[in-house]
Amino acid sequence: MIILATVFVTLAAALHVAIFVMESISWTRPSIWKRFGVASQEAADTTRPLAYNQGFYNLFLAVGAVLGLIFYGIGMHAAGLALILFTTGCMVAAAIVLVTTGRGYVRPALIQGVLPLVGFVLILLS
């Protein structure tokens, strides 16, 4: 069970790194801002500082999850579990908040939230 949990937590972390790249590095590319529902290049340029900041939140959660997996793997189980549960819990909470933004955000929230939720549950069960 722990191996499966590790796979889901790793996938959640990788997804959040990808979101970081899109928001903090590639935000002003039309293919990226359109994916996030931004209306124009001008709006993407205006919201760039917000996206840049938000992307780093995603990166920090990903780093925390990976560190948790490393700590767990080297025998620091309590610290590893705490980090894994905190970061995946935050990822799920962010997905829930995204859903409250509007019905159009259900799909992105599912994309953002399912992997960490499964990882969280599997960690608890293992």
C-alpha positions as CSV (number, residue, x, y, z in Angstrom):
1,M,0.0,0.0,0.0
2,I,2.8,2.4,0.8
3,I,4.3,1.9,-2.7
4,L,1.0,2.9,-4.3
5,A,0.7,5.8,-1.9
6,T,4.2,6.9,-2.9
7,V,3.3,6.8,-6.6
8,F,0.2,9.0,-6.1
9,V,2.0,11.5,-3.9
10,T,4.9,11.7,-6.5
11,L,2.4,12.2,-9.3
12,A,0.6,14.9,-7.3
13,A,4.0,16.6,-6.7
14,A,4.9,16.4,-10.4
15,L,1.6,17.9,-11.4
16,H,2.2,20.8,-9.0
17,V,5.6,21.3,-10.5
18,A,4.0,21.5,-13.9
19,I,1.5,24.0,-12.6
20,F,4.4,26.0,-11.2
21,V,6.1,26.1,-14.7
22,M,2.9,27.2,-16.4
23,E,2.0,29.9,-13.8
24,S,5.5,31.2,-12.9
25,I,7.5,30.7,-16.0
26,S,5.2,30.4,-19.1
27,W,2.2,32.4,-18.0
28,T,2.4,35.0,-20.9
29,R,2.4,32.3,-23.6
30,P,-1.0,32.2,-25.3
31,S,-1.3,28.4,-25.0
32,I,-0.9,28.7,-21.3
33,W,-3.1,31.7,-20.4
34,K,-5.8,30.4,-22.6
35,R,-5.7,27.1,-20.7
36,F,-6.4,29.1,-17.5
37,G,-9.3,30.9,-19.1
38,V,-7.6,34.3,-19.4
39,A,-9.2,36.4,-22.0
40,S,-6.3,38.2,-23.7
41,Q,-2.6,38.8,-23.8
42,E,-3.2,42.1,-22.1
43,A,-5.0,40.3,-19.2
44,A,-2.2,37.7,-19.0
45,D,0.4,40.5,-18.8
46,T,-1.7,42.2,-16.1
47,T,-2.2,39.0,-14.0
48,R,1.4,37.8,-14.5
49,P,2.6,38.9,-11.0
50,L,-0.4,37.0,-9.4
51,A,0.2,33.9,-11.4
52,Y,4.0,34.1,-10.7
53,N,3.3,34.1,-6.9
54,Q,0.6,31.4,-7.1
55,G,2.9,29.2,-9.1
56,F,5.5,29.3,-6.3
57,Y,2.8,28.1,-3.8
58,N,2.4,25.0,-6.0
59,L,6.1,24.5,-6.2
60,F,6.5,24.7,-2.4
61,L,3.7,22.1,-1.9
62,A,5.4,19.8,-4.4
63,V,8.8,20.2,-2.7
64,G,7.2,19.5,0.7
65,A,5.6,16.3,-0.6
66,V,8.8,15.1,-2.1
67,L,10.7,15.9,1.1
68,G,8.1,14.0,3.0
69,L,8.6,11.0,0.8
70,I,12.3,11.2,1.2
71,F,12.1,11.6,5.0
72,Y,9.7,8.6,5.2
73,G,12.0,6.6,2.9
74,I,15.1,7.1,5.1
75,G,13.3,6.1,8.3
76,M,12.1,9.5,9.6
77,H,8.5,8.2,9.4
78,A,6.8,10.8,11.7
79,A,8.4,13.8,9.9
80,G,7.8,12.2,6.5
81,L,4.1,11.4,7.2
82,A,3.5,14.9,8.7
83,L,4.9,16.6,5.6
84,I,3.1,14.2,3.2
85,L,-0.2,14.6,4.9
86,F,0.1,18.4,5.3
87,T,1.1,19.1,1.7
88,T,-1.4,16.7,0.1
89,G,-4.1,18.0,2.4
90,C,-3.2,21.6,1.2
91,M,-3.4,20.4,-2.4
92,V,-6.8,19.0,-1.8
93,A,-8.0,22.1,0.1
94,A,-6.8,24.3,-2.8
95,A,-8.8,22.1,-5.2
96,I,-11.9,22.5,-3.0
97,V,-11.4,26.3,-2.9
98,L,-11.1,26.3,-6.7
99,V,-14.5,24.6,-7.0
100,T,-16.0,27.4,-4.9
101,T,-14.8,29.8,-7.5
102,G,-17.5,28.7,-10.0
103,R,-18.9,25.7,-11.9
104,G,-16.4,26.2,-14.7
105,Y,-13.6,25.2,-12.4
106,V,-14.8,21.7,-11.5
107,R,-12.6,20.0,-14.1
108,P,-9.4,21.9,-13.1
109,A,-10.2,21.2,-9.4
110,L,-10.5,17.5,-10.2
111,I,-7.2,17.5,-12.1
112,Q,-5.5,19.4,-9.2
113,G,-7.2,17.5,-6.4
114,V,-7.7,13.8,-7.2
115,L,-4.0,12.7,-7.2
116,P,-3.2,14.2,-3.8
117,L,-6.5,13.0,-2.3
118,V,-5.8,9.4,-3.3
119,G,-2.2,9.8,-2.0
120,F,-3.5,11.2,1.3
121,V,-6.0,8.4,1.8
122,L,-3.5,5.7,0.8
123,I,-0.9,7.1,3.2
124,L,-3.5,7.0,6.0
125,L,-4.4,3.4,5.1
126,S,-0.8,2.2,4.9
